[in-house]
Amino acid sequence: MTNNYRMNLIEVRKFANPELFRTDLRSVFGFIQHSESKQDLKTYVFEHELDFSNLADDAFDVIAEVTGTEELGEMKKNVQNPEGGYDMCKAIKDMIEDSKAEGKAEAILELLGFLGEVPMNLQNRIYQEKDTEILKRWLVLAARAETVGDFAEKME
């Protein structure tokens, strides 16, 4: 015999009042609803920084899984706060910084590509650098370099 349980489904993206929830579900629903637009999501998360700076483990996991944001899952261990929760704001800031670093690295390699073949070890060194200040310096250096070798000598 099978029980006939009533099931209620909620379409999260169209749920009008996530603020009615008093748990992390409010943050999960809000995040999902704003995840279509990077700028909208960033604004929403930082407007609700208090909630997102101490998410429960399962709330963090649901957000990462439902939004298909693999990077969040990968950085989870780096954003645990002293209270035991997870700081989604820090995770997003880290993702933004990583994106900036990757963009600068690609720009450097594109400039160097105009000067000649860029050895794989040099490419790897540039991609591994995450400090955006160093990458800015290298970007200027790449723009002024006459050869790839000239850049490599001056980058250290």
GROMACS elastic network, one bead per residue, 0.5 to 0.9 nm:
[ bonds ]
;  ai    aj funct       b0    kb
   10    13     6  0.88348   500
   10    14     6  0.83539   500
   10    15     6  0.70561   500
   11    14     6  0.56344   500
   11    15     6  0.60967   500
   12    15     6  0.51088   500
   12    16     6  0.86773   500
   12    18     6  0.87012   500
   12    29     6  0.60075   500
   12    30     6  0.85940   500
   12    32     6  0.72450   500
   12    33     6  0.68366   500
   13    16     6  0.83914   500
   13    29     6  0.74226   500
   13    30     6  0.84215   500
   13    32     6  0.65677   500
   13    34     6  0.81883   500
   14    33     6  0.75002   500
   15    18     6  0.66560   500
   15    29     6  0.80430   500
   15    33     6  0.83425   500
   16    19     6  0.88762   500
   17    20     6  0.57882   500
   17    21     6  0.82326   500
   17    26     6  0.88166   500
   18    21     6  0.58662   500
   18    25     6  0.78148   500
   18    26     6  0.50637   500
   18    27     6  0.78735   500
   18    28     6  0.88165   500
   18    29     6  0.60894   500
   18    30     6  0.63448   500
   19    22     6  0.73401   500
   19    26     6  0.57157   500
   19    27     6  0.84393   500
   19    30     6  0.82436   500
   20    26     6  0.73254   500
   21    24     6  0.78600   500
   21    25     6  0.63701   500
   21    26     6  0.50846   500
   21    27     6  0.87787   500
   22    25     6  0.74792   500
   22    26     6  0.65862   500
   23    26     6  0.59823   500
   23    27     6  0.77909   500
   24    27     6  0.51551   500
   24    28     6  0.62419   500
   24    29     6  0.86344   500
   24    51     6  0.77740   500
   24    52     6  0.88277   500
   24    55     6  0.68069   500
   24    56     6  0.71547   500
   24    59     6  0.62692   500
   25    29     6  0.59755   500
   25    30     6  0.83421   500
   25    59     6  0.72554   500
   26    29     6  0.53385   500
   26    30     6  0.60641   500
   26    31     6  0.85225   500
   27    30     6  0.50796   500
   27    31     6  0.59457   500
   27    32     6  0.84999   500
   27    45     6  0.86216   500
   27    48     6  0.83008   500
   27    51     6  0.68449   500
   27    52     6  0.70169   500
   27    55     6  0.83349   500
   27    59     6  0.80386   500
   27    63     6  0.89321   500
   28    31     6  0.52127   500
   28    32     6  0.61926   500
   28    33     6  0.85767   500
   28    59     6  0.63413   500
   28    60     6  0.80104   500
   28    62     6  0.73270   500
   28    63     6  0.59713   500
   29    32     6  0.52054   500
   29    33     6  0.60543   500
   29    34     6  0.86618   500
   29    63     6  0.86383   500
   30    33     6  0.50949   500
   30    34     6  0.62481   500
   30    35     6  0.85229   500
   30    41     6  0.88096   500
   30    44     6  0.78051   500
   30    45     6  0.85323   500
   31    34     6  0.53137   500
   31    35     6  0.59373   500
   31    41     6  0.67281   500
   31    44     6  0.75549   500
   31    45     6  0.72093   500
   31    63     6  0.71190   500
   31    67     6  0.86425   500
   32    35     6  0.51165   500
   32    36     6  0.79383   500
   32    41     6  0.86478   500
   32    63     6  0.69854   500
   32    66     6  0.75153   500
   32    67     6  0.65686   500
   33    36     6  0.73052   500
   33    41     6  0.84261   500
   34    37     6  0.63049   500
   34    38     6  0.80051   500
   34    39     6  0.89072   500
   34    40     6  0.59157   500
   34    42     6  0.85749   500
   34    44     6  0.71395   500
   34    45     6  0.89532   500
   35    38     6  0.65507   500
   35    40     6  0.74654   500
   35    41     6  0.54026   500
   35    42     6  0.88224   500
   35    67     6  0.69537   500
   36    40     6  0.79214   500
   36    41     6  0.75975   500
   36    67     6  0.89606   500
   37    40     6  0.51602   500
   37    41     6  0.59967   500
   37    42     6  0.85072   500
   38    41     6  0.51429   500
   38    42     6  0.60798   500
   38    43     6  0.85930   500
   39    42     6  0.51060   500
   39    43     6  0.61491   500
   39    44     6  0.85373   500
   40    43     6  0.51873   500
   40    44     6  0.60883   500
   40    45     6  0.86244   500
   41    44     6  0.50461   500
   41    45     6  0.60513   500
   41    46     6  0.85286   500
   42    45     6  0.53172   500
   42    46     6  0.62039   500
   42    47     6  0.84926   500
   42    89     6  0.87780   500
   42    92     6  0.78497   500
   43    46     6  0.53861   500
   43    47     6  0.60147   500
   43    48     6  0.86287   500
   44    47     6  0.51420   500
   44    48     6  0.62940   500
   44    49     6  0.85254   500
   45    48     6  0.51425   500
   45    49     6  0.58716   500
   45    51     6  0.84894   500
   45    52     6  0.66183   500
   45    88     6  0.80673   500
   45    89     6  0.67918   500
   45    92     6  0.88554   500
   46    50     6  0.84214   500
   46    52     6  0.80217   500
   46    89     6  0.68163   500
   47    50     6  0.83686   500
   48    51     6  0.55965   500
   48    52     6  0.63427   500
   48    53     6  0.86276   500
   49    52     6  0.50379   500
   49    53     6  0.57227   500
   49    54     6  0.88389   500
   49    87     6  0.89436   500
   49    88     6  0.84725   500
   49    89     6  0.65965   500
   50    53     6  0.54476   500
   50    54     6  0.72360   500
   51    54     6  0.61561   500
   51    55     6  0.68097   500
   52    55     6  0.56460   500
   52    86     6  0.78764   500
   52    87     6  0.60365   500
   52    88     6  0.52729   500
   52    89     6  0.60951   500
   53    81     6  0.81005   500
   53    85     6  0.77825   500
   53    86     6  0.64708   500
   53    88     6  0.56866   500
   53    89     6  0.58145   500
   53    90     6  0.75203   500
   54    80     6  0.83300   500
   54    81     6  0.71091   500
   54    83     6  0.75234   500
   54    84     6  0.78075   500
   54    86     6  0.50490   500
   54    87     6  0.52097   500
   54    88     6  0.75170   500
   55    58     6  0.82148   500
   55    59     6  0.61856   500
   55    60     6  0.61013   500
   55    84     6  0.88404   500
   55    85     6  0.51057   500
   55    87     6  0.63800   500
   55    88     6  0.71229   500
   56    59     6  0.52773   500
   56    60     6  0.62922   500
   56    61     6  0.87031   500
   56    84     6  0.79930   500
   56    85     6  0.51286   500
   56    86     6  0.64003   500
   57    60     6  0.53186   500
   57    61     6  0.63025   500
   57    62     6  0.87699   500
   57    84     6  0.85263   500
   57    85     6  0.64329   500
   57    86     6  0.67036   500
   58    62     6  0.60765   500
   58    63     6  0.86078   500
   59    62     6  0.51366   500
   59    63     6  0.62295   500
   59    64     6  0.86375   500
   60    63     6  0.53004   500
   60    64     6  0.62621   500
   60    65     6  0.86580   500
   60    72     6  0.82991   500
   60    73     6  0.83451   500
   60    76     6  0.82059   500
   60    85     6  0.88869   500
   60    86     6  0.69292   500
   60    87     6  0.87295   500
   60    88     6  0.74458   500
   61    64     6  0.51469   500
   61    65     6  0.60409   500
   61    66     6  0.84712   500
   61    72     6  0.84254   500
   61    73     6  0.70664   500
   61    76     6  0.87811   500
   62    65     6  0.51249   500
   62    66     6  0.58158   500
   62    67     6  0.81999   500
   63    66     6  0.54324   500
   63    67     6  0.59170   500
   63    68     6  0.81561   500
   63    69     6  0.79503   500
   63    72     6  0.86009   500
   64    67     6  0.56208   500
   64    68     6  0.59248   500
   64    70     6  0.64769   500
   64    71     6  0.80175   500
   64    72     6  0.56738   500
   64    73     6  0.60871   500
   65    68     6  0.51187   500
   65    69     6  0.65609   500
   65    70     6  0.74485   500
   65    72     6  0.88694   500
   65    73     6  0.80747   500
   66    69     6  0.78730   500
   67    70     6  0.86596   500
   68    71     6  0.88292   500
   69    72     6  0.56983   500
   69    73     6  0.73021   500
   70    73     6  0.53684   500
   70    74     6  0.64596   500
   70    75     6  0.89310   500
   71    75     6  0.62275   500
   71    76     6  0.85603   500
   71    91     6  0.87520   500
   71    95     6  0.74738   500
   72    75     6  0.52709   500
   72    76     6  0.60137   500
   72    88     6  0.83327   500
   72    91     6  0.66132   500
   72    92     6  0.79909   500
   72    95     6  0.81777   500
   73    76     6  0.52605   500
   73    77     6  0.83092   500
   74    77     6  0.74852   500
   74    78     6  0.86287   500
   75    78     6  0.53423   500
   75    79     6  0.66810   500
   75    91     6  0.67257   500
   75    94     6  0.85175   500
   75    95     6  0.87650   500
   76    79     6  0.54326   500
   76    80     6  0.67647   500
   76    86     6  0.72276   500
   76    87     6  0.86013   500
   76    88     6  0.87174   500
   76    91     6  0.74961   500
   77    80     6  0.59648   500
   77    86     6  0.85333   500
   78    81     6  0.87728   500
   78    86     6  0.88770   500
   78    90     6  0.89807   500
   78    91     6  0.80453   500
   79    85     6  0.85538   500
   79    86     6  0.56199   500
   79    87     6  0.53725   500
   79    88     6  0.73299   500
   79    89     6  0.88504   500
   79    90     6  0.63548   500
   79    91     6  0.61491   500
   80    83     6  0.81403   500
   80    84     6  0.62103   500
   80    85     6  0.57549   500
   80    87     6  0.61672   500
   81    84     6  0.55076   500
   81    85     6  0.56140   500
   81    86     6  0.57365   500
   81    87     6  0.63734   500
   82    85     6  0.74664   500
   83    86     6  0.85542   500
   86    89     6  0.89420   500
   86    90     6  0.87591   500
   86    91     6  0.86587   500
   87    90     6  0.54352   500
   87    91     6  0.64458   500
   87    92     6  0.88856   500
   88    92     6  0.61619   500
   88    93     6  0.85429   500
   89    92     6  0.52069   500
   89    93     6  0.61534   500
   89    94     6  0.85432   500
   90    94     6  0.59943   500
   90    95     6  0.85090   500
   91    94     6  0.50870   500
   91    95     6  0.61810   500
   91    96     6  0.86742   500
   92    96     6  0.61799   500
   92    97     6  0.86184   500
   93    96     6  0.50929   500
   93    97     6  0.62349   500
   93    98     6  0.86097   500
   94    97     6  0.50732   500
   94    98     6  0.60660   500
   94    99     6  0.85429   500
   95    98     6  0.50386   500
   95    99     6  0.61390   500
   95   100     6  0.86239   500
   96    99     6  0.50903   500
   96   100     6  0.62315   500
   96   101     6  0.86754   500
   97   100     6  0.50387   500
   97   101     6  0.61727   500
   97   102     6  0.85669   500
   97   130     6  0.80697   500
   97   131     6  0.87968   500
   97   132     6  0.77986   500
   98   101     6  0.50930   500
   98   102     6  0.61032   500
   98   103     6  0.85728   500
   98   130     6  0.67472   500
   98   132     6  0.88485   500
   99   102     6  0.50535   500
   99   103     6  0.60898   500
   99   104     6  0.86118   500
  100   103     6  0.51232   500
  100   104     6  0.62443   500
  100   105     6  0.86166   500
  100   130     6  0.88467   500
  100   132     6  0.72756   500
  101   104     6  0.51819   500
  101   105     6  0.61388   500
  101   106     6  0.86401   500
  101   127     6  0.81408   500
  101   129     6  0.75024   500
  101   130     6  0.55554   500
  101   131     6  0.70060   500
  101   132     6  0.55311   500
  101   135     6  0.70265   500
  102   105     6  0.50548   500
  102   106     6  0.61924   500
  102   107     6  0.86407   500
  102   127     6  0.67440   500
  102   128     6  0.89405   500
  102   129     6  0.87445   500
  102   130     6  0.78551   500
  103   106     6  0.51446   500
  103   107     6  0.62284   500
  103   108     6  0.87030   500
  104   107     6  0.50166   500
  104   108     6  0.61897   500
  104   109     6  0.86454   500
  104   132     6  0.77038   500
  104   135     6  0.62535   500
  104   136     6  0.71146   500
  104   138     6  0.88810   500
  104   139     6  0.70466   500
  105   108     6  0.51337   500
  105   109     6  0.62463   500
  105   110     6  0.85772   500
  105   123     6  0.86090   500
  105   126     6  0.58596   500
  105   127     6  0.56701   500
  105   128     6  0.87616   500
  105   129     6  0.80307   500
  105   135     6  0.67819   500
  105   138     6  0.87458   500
  105   139     6  0.79654   500
  106   109     6  0.51291   500
  106   110     6  0.60570   500
  106   111     6  0.86486   500
  106   126     6  0.86260   500
  106   127     6  0.78650   500
  107   110     6  0.50435   500
  107   111     6  0.62486   500
  107   112     6  0.85991   500
  107   139     6  0.71901   500
  108   111     6  0.52344   500
  108   112     6  0.61678   500
  108   113     6  0.85355   500
  108   126     6  0.80213   500
  108   135     6  0.81557   500
  108   138     6  0.70473   500
  108   139     6  0.52078   500
  108   140     6  0.85196   500
  108   141     6  0.87328   500
  108   142     6  0.60125   500
  108   143     6  0.79326   500
  109   113     6  0.59365   500
  109   114     6  0.88154   500
  109   118     6  0.75782   500
  109   123     6  0.70606   500
  109   126     6  0.79549   500
  109   139     6  0.88999   500
  109   142     6  0.82301   500
  110   113     6  0.50179   500
  110   114     6  0.68265   500
  111   114     6  0.55030   500
  111   115     6  0.71654   500
  111   139     6  0.82915   500
  111   142     6  0.62074   500
  111   143     6  0.64402   500
  112   115     6  0.51362   500
  112   116     6  0.66284   500
  112   117     6  0.78549   500
  112   118     6  0.67547   500
  112   142     6  0.61520   500
  112   143     6  0.79961   500
  112   145     6  0.82025   500
  112   147     6  0.77074   500
  112   148     6  0.59921   500
  112   151     6  0.81911   500
  113   116     6  0.52623   500
  113   117     6  0.61453   500
  113   118     6  0.63953   500
  113   148     6  0.81852   500
  114   117     6  0.83701   500
  115   118     6  0.84716   500
  115   145     6  0.82644   500
  115   146     6  0.69839   500
  115   147     6  0.54228   500
  115   148     6  0.60168   500
  116   147     6  0.71486   500
  116   148     6  0.64542   500
  117   148     6  0.74937   500
  118   121     6  0.84528   500
  118   122     6  0.66427   500
  118   123     6  0.66104   500
  118   148     6  0.66272   500
  118   149     6  0.89232   500
  119   122     6  0.53606   500
  119   123     6  0.63586   500
  119   124     6  0.87658   500
  119   148     6  0.88390   500
  120   124     6  0.60800   500
  120   125     6  0.85336   500
  121   124     6  0.50935   500
  121   125     6  0.61503   500
  121   126     6  0.86938   500
  122   125     6  0.50186   500
  122   126     6  0.62298   500
  122   127     6  0.86437   500
  122   152     6  0.75548   500
  123   126     6  0.52335   500
  123   127     6  0.62128   500
  123   128     6  0.85848   500
  124   127     6  0.51234   500
  124   128     6  0.59889   500
  124   129     6  0.87209   500
  125   128     6  0.52118   500
  125   129     6  0.65051   500
  126   129     6  0.55028   500
  126   130     6  0.87467   500
  126   135     6  0.79044   500
  126   138     6  0.87555   500
  127   130     6  0.77405   500
  129   132     6  0.79600   500
  129   134     6  0.77995   500
  129   135     6  0.71815   500
  130   133     6  0.88615   500
  130   134     6  0.82252   500
  130   135     6  0.76793   500
  131   134     6  0.55116   500
  131   135     6  0.63830   500
  131   136     6  0.87901   500
  132   136     6  0.59932   500
  132   137     6  0.85787   500
  133   136     6  0.50624   500
  133   137     6  0.63730   500
  133   138     6  0.86829   500
  134   137     6  0.51105   500
  134   138     6  0.62186   500
  134   139     6  0.86070   500
  135   139     6  0.60111   500
  135   140     6  0.87089   500
  136   139     6  0.50145   500
  136   140     6  0.64781   500
  136   141     6  0.86221   500
  137   140     6  0.53561   500
  137   141     6  0.62315   500
  137   142     6  0.86790   500
  137   155     6  0.83577   500
  138   142     6  0.59469   500
  138   143     6  0.84946   500
  138   151     6  0.81898   500
  138   154     6  0.88601   500
  138   155     6  0.63497   500
  139   142     6  0.50696   500
  139   143     6  0.62484   500
  139   144     6  0.87319   500
  140   143     6  0.50863   500
  140   144     6  0.63376   500
  140   145     6  0.85989   500
  141   144     6  0.51802   500
  141   145     6  0.58899   500
  141   151     6  0.64129   500
  141   154     6  0.76187   500
  141   155     6  0.73406   500
  142   145     6  0.51181   500
  142   146     6  0.83931   500
  142   147     6  0.87779   500
  142   148     6  0.80828   500
  142   150     6  0.89435   500
  142   151     6  0.60009   500
  142   155     6  0.89208   500
  143   146     6  0.85388   500
  144   151     6  0.83757   500
  145   148     6  0.70915   500
  145   149     6  0.85741   500
  145   150     6  0.59432   500
  145   151     6  0.54412   500
  145   154     6  0.88676   500
  146   149     6  0.83989   500
  146   150     6  0.63728   500
  146   151     6  0.76798   500
  147   150     6  0.50309   500
  147   151     6  0.64682   500
  147   152     6  0.87444   500
  148   151     6  0.51250   500
  148   152     6  0.62257   500
  148   153     6  0.87203   500
  149   153     6  0.61646   500
  149   154     6  0.86480   500
  150   153     6  0.53104   500
  150   154     6  0.63615   500
  150   155     6  0.86697   500
  151   154     6  0.52721   500
  151   155     6  0.59511   500
  152   155     6  0.53505   500
  152   156     6  0.72920   500
  153   156     6  0.64884   500
